[in-house]
Amino acid sequence: MYQTINPATNELLEDYPVASADDVADAVARSHRAYQGWSSQPLDKRAQSMHAIAEAFRERTEELAMIITEEMGKRIEESRAELSLVVDIFEYYASRGPELLQDEVLNVAGAEAYIRKEPIGPILGIMPWNYPYYQVARLAAPNLLLGNTILLKHASNCPRAAAAIEQIIHSCGVPQDIYINLFAPSFLVPAILTDDRLQGVSLTGSEKAGLAVAELAGRNLKKVVLELGGSDPFIVLDTENLDEVVDIAAAARLSNCGQACNAPKRMIIMADLYEDFIASLTRRIEDYRPGNPSDPETMLAPLSSQAAADEFVTQVYDAVDRGATLHSGGEPVNGAGAFVSPALLTDVKPGMQAYDDEIFGPAVVVFKVRSEDEAVALANDTKFGLGGSVFSSDRERAVRVAKRLEVGMVFINSAGGSQADLPFGGVKRSGIGRELGPLGIEEFMNKKTIRIAN
């Protein structure tokens, strides 16, 4: 079911027709036929379309921001910020992409040789609801510029955003069959993945979804990019301003109501700072009051659905029932909508969902450590490896710890984030591959070696 349900009120706003098996088969065929024409277009013409798409997103920010605020409950200020990042991504690849796609000359013996960077064909994108525009931009901008075509299956609870993205792309010089939005049910995804005409798949979503897609893609020799869950550590070794660090921790963890894969979910604090950190952070998160997400003054939005709110409460109380200490929050908020109060947990141990799994909501888990070695061991004691943060007034100390973390990204003296020119991705069960930056355009690329004998 593709539906728009406002999570602030649980009101059904709109239903959308779902694609049939014939619709999906036709879309794959159209994408394949369109590939040759699009990939043979001059690169500067594709770059012009990316510039135009960036400008269209910029001009329509208010309209598009309200769509996702109503559709998945994002605070309006965060919706606007997401669109600003989308503009940056399309502008980055429009401006830097042609340089990144230049032939790479190789220094080899006995010949002239170079690597030619070419597209590979139709790519399937399976995208989540938590950042409806940004997640699509990470796939669409580099691959449309490169010359690939895209079939996009968005999350079933953000169809308005999905339709708006397609309309914008088509209005900016990209033919209809180059980017096709599919309101396809999940059971039709295997039919796309097993089609010989499809060359790759990019999924952002849960670990379970990633495993299913990777298995099927592997059996059919499709290139895969997976951006899955995270349980990012936020390590505080020392600081000259604890209040500032606490402010960063609260803002980063509660951004998007805690529904971000790279949010700092585990606060790992040195013993001499631990008690003060907990007291200060508890006060901060209790200031986050729920409200209408379309009101700029609102600090805490609803979760994306009532089901998500119910799961969040279950995960918090699984930890409490097993011996964790709940300092604040973790309860449903009375009234309509999928609102919950932010939770702060300590004494969390292996075997609890709050330790082993990702809590996709406004929960902070705080741990006490007494050494760098203990901090690193705890940070790495997870199946995930997306990102992490290290705070210290001693730069060498922070870098030393950062190098030991089993993650794809480390941010020193700042919380994990995203920017157009910075590669994004993780290791272990957080996924495979990289998006954004110079690496993001290489994932679905044929790096063709050409050797000319002397």
Secondary structure in CASP SS format (residue, H / E / C, confidence):
PFRMAT SS
TARGET T0000
AUTHOR 0000-0000-0000
METHOD secondary structure of the structure
MODEL  1
M C 1.00
Y E 1.00
Q E 1.00
T E 1.00
I E 1.00
N E 1.00
P C 1.00
A C 1.00
T C 1.00
N C 1.00
E E 1.00
L E 1.00
L E 1.00
E E 1.00
D E 1.00
Y E 1.00
P C 1.00
V C 1.00
A C 1.00
S C 1.00
A H 1.00
D H 1.00
D H 1.00
V H 1.00
A H 1.00
D H 1.00
A H 1.00
V H 1.00
A H 1.00
R H 1.00
S H 1.00
H H 1.00
R H 1.00
A H 1.00
Y H 1.00
Q H 1.00
G H 1.00
W H 1.00
S H 1.00
S C 1.00
Q C 1.00
P C 1.00
L H 1.00
D H 1.00
K H 1.00
R H 1.00
A H 1.00
Q H 1.00
S H 1.00
M H 1.00
H H 1.00
A H 1.00
I H 1.00
A H 1.00
E H 1.00
A H 1.00
F H 1.00
R H 1.00
E H 1.00
R C 1.00
T H 1.00
E H 1.00
E H 1.00
L H 1.00
A H 1.00
M H 1.00
I H 1.00
I H 1.00
T H 1.00
E H 1.00
E H 1.00
M H 1.00
G C 1.00
K C 1.00
R C 1.00
I H 1.00
E H 1.00
E H 1.00
S H 1.00
R H 1.00
A H 1.00
E H 1.00
L H 1.00
S H 1.00
L H 1.00
V H 1.00
V H 1.00
D H 1.00
I H 1.00
F H 1.00
E H 1.00
Y H 1.00
Y H 1.00
A H 1.00
S H 1.00
R H 1.00
G H 1.00
P H 1.00
E H 1.00
L H 1.00
L C 1.00
Q C 1.00
D C 1.00
E E 1.00
V E 1.00
L E 1.00
N C 1.00
V C 1.00
A C 1.00
G C 1.00
A E 1.00
E E 1.00
A E 1.00
Y E 1.00
I E 1.00
R E 1.00
K E 1.00
E E 1.00
P E 1.00
I C 1.00
G C 1.00
P E 1.00
I E 1.00
L E 1.00
G E 1.00
I E 1.00
M C 1.00
P C 1.00
W C 1.00
N C 1.00
Y C 1.00
P C 1.00
Y C 1.00
Y H 1.00
Q H 1.00
V H 1.00
A H 1.00
R H 1.00
L H 1.00
A H 1.00
A H 1.00
P H 1.00
N H 1.00
L H 1.00
L H 1.00
L H 1.00
G C 1.00
N C 1.00
T E 1.00
I E 1.00
L E 1.00
L E 1.00
K E 1.00
H C 1.00
A C 1.00
S C 1.00
N C 1.00
C C 1.00
P H 1.00
R H 1.00
A H 1.00
A H 1.00
A H 1.00
A H 1.00
I H 1.00
E H 1.00
Q H 1.00
I H 1.00
I H 1.00
H H 1.00
S C 1.00
C C 1.00
G C 1.00
V C 1.00
P C 1.00
Q H 1.00
D H 1.00
I H 1.00
Y E 1.00
I E 1.00
N E 1.00
L E 1.00
F C 1.00
A C 1.00
P C 1.00
S H 1.00
F H 1.00
L H 1.00
V H 1.00
P H 1.00
A H 1.00
I H 1.00
L H 1.00
T C 1.00
D C 1.00
D C 1.00
R C 1.00
L C 1.00
Q C 1.00
G E 1.00
V E 1.00
S E 1.00
L E 1.00
T E 1.00
G C 1.00
S C 1.00
E H 1.00
K H 1.00
A H 1.00
G H 1.00
L H 1.00
A H 1.00
V H 1.00
A H 1.00
E H 1.00
L H 1.00
A H 1.00
G H 1.00
R H 1.00
N C 1.00
L C 1.00
K C 1.00
K E 1.00
V E 1.00
V E 1.00
L E 1.00
E E 1.00
L C 1.00
G C 1.00
G C 1.00
S C 1.00
D E 1.00
P E 1.00
F E 1.00
I E 1.00
V E 1.00
L C 1.00
D C 1.00
T C 1.00
E C 1.00
N C 1.00
L H 1.00
D H 1.00
E H 1.00
V H 1.00
V H 1.00
D H 1.00
I H 1.00
A H 1.00
A H 1.00
A H 1.00
A H 1.00
R H 1.00
L H 1.00
S H 1.00
N H 1.00
C H 1.00
G H 1.00
Q C 1.00
A C 1.00
C C 1.00
N C 1.00
A C 1.00
P E 1.00
K E 1.00
R E 1.00
M E 1.00
I E 1.00
I E 1.00
M E 1.00
A H 1.00
D H 1.00
L H 1.00
Y H 1.00
E H 1.00
D H 1.00
F H 1.00
I H 1.00
A H 1.00
S H 1.00
L H 1.00
T H 1.00
R H 1.00
R H 1.00
I H 1.00
E H 1.00
D C 1.00
Y C 1.00
R C 1.00
P E 1.00
G C 1.00
N C 1.00
P C 1.00
S C 1.00
D C 1.00
P C 1.00
E C 1.00
T C 1.00
M C 1.00
L E 1.00
A C 1.00
P C 1.00
L C 1.00
S C 1.00
S C 1.00
Q H 1.00
A H 1.00
A H 1.00
A H 1.00
D H 1.00
E H 1.00
F H 1.00
V H 1.00
T H 1.00
Q H 1.00
V H 1.00
Y H 1.00
D H 1.00
A H 1.00
V H 1.00
D H 1.00
R C 1.00
G C 1.00
A C 1.00
T E 1.00
L E 1.00
H E 1.00
S E 1.00
G C 1.00
G C 1.00
E C 1.00
P E 1.00
V C 1.00
N C 1.00
G C 1.00
A C 1.00
G C 1.00
A C 1.00
F C 1.00
V E 1.00
S C 1.00
P C 1.00
A E 1.00
L E 1.00
L E 1.00
T E 1.00
D C 1.00
V C 1.00
K C 1.00
P C 1.00
G C 1.00
M C 1.00
Q H 1.00
A H 1.00
Y H 1.00
D H 1.00
D C 1.00
E C 1.00
I C 1.00
F C 1.00
G C 1.00
P C 1.00
A E 1.00
V E 1.00
V E 1.00
V E 1.00
F E 1.00
K E 1.00
V E 1.00
R C 1.00
S C 1.00
E H 1.00
D H 1.00
E H 1.00
A H 1.00
V H 1.00
A H 1.00
L H 1.00
A H 1.00
N H 1.00
D C 1.00
T C 1.00
K C 1.00
F E 1.00
G E 1.00
L C 1.00
G E 1.00
G E 1.00
S E 1.00
V E 1.00
F E 1.00
S C 1.00
S C 1.00
D C 1.00
R H 1.00
E H 1.00
R H 1.00
A H 1.00
V H 1.00
R H 1.00
V H 1.00
A H 1.00
K H 1.00
R H 1.00
L C 1.00
E C 1.00
V C 1.00
G C 1.00
M E 1.00
V E 1.00
F E 1.00
I E 1.00
N C 1.00
S C 1.00
A C 1.00
G C 1.00
G C 1.00
S C 1.00
Q C 1.00
A C 1.00
D C 1.00
L C 1.00
P C 1.00
F E 1.00
G C 1.00
G C 1.00
V E 1.00
K E 1.00
R C 1.00
S C 1.00
G E 1.00
I E 1.00
G C 1.00
R C 1.00
E E 1.00
L C 1.00
G H 1.00
P H 1.00
L H 1.00
G H 1.00
I C 1.00
E C 1.00
E C 1.00
F C 1.00
M E 1.00
N E 1.00
K E 1.00
K E 1.00
T E 1.00
I E 1.00
R E 1.00
I E 1.00
A E 1.00
N C 1.00
END
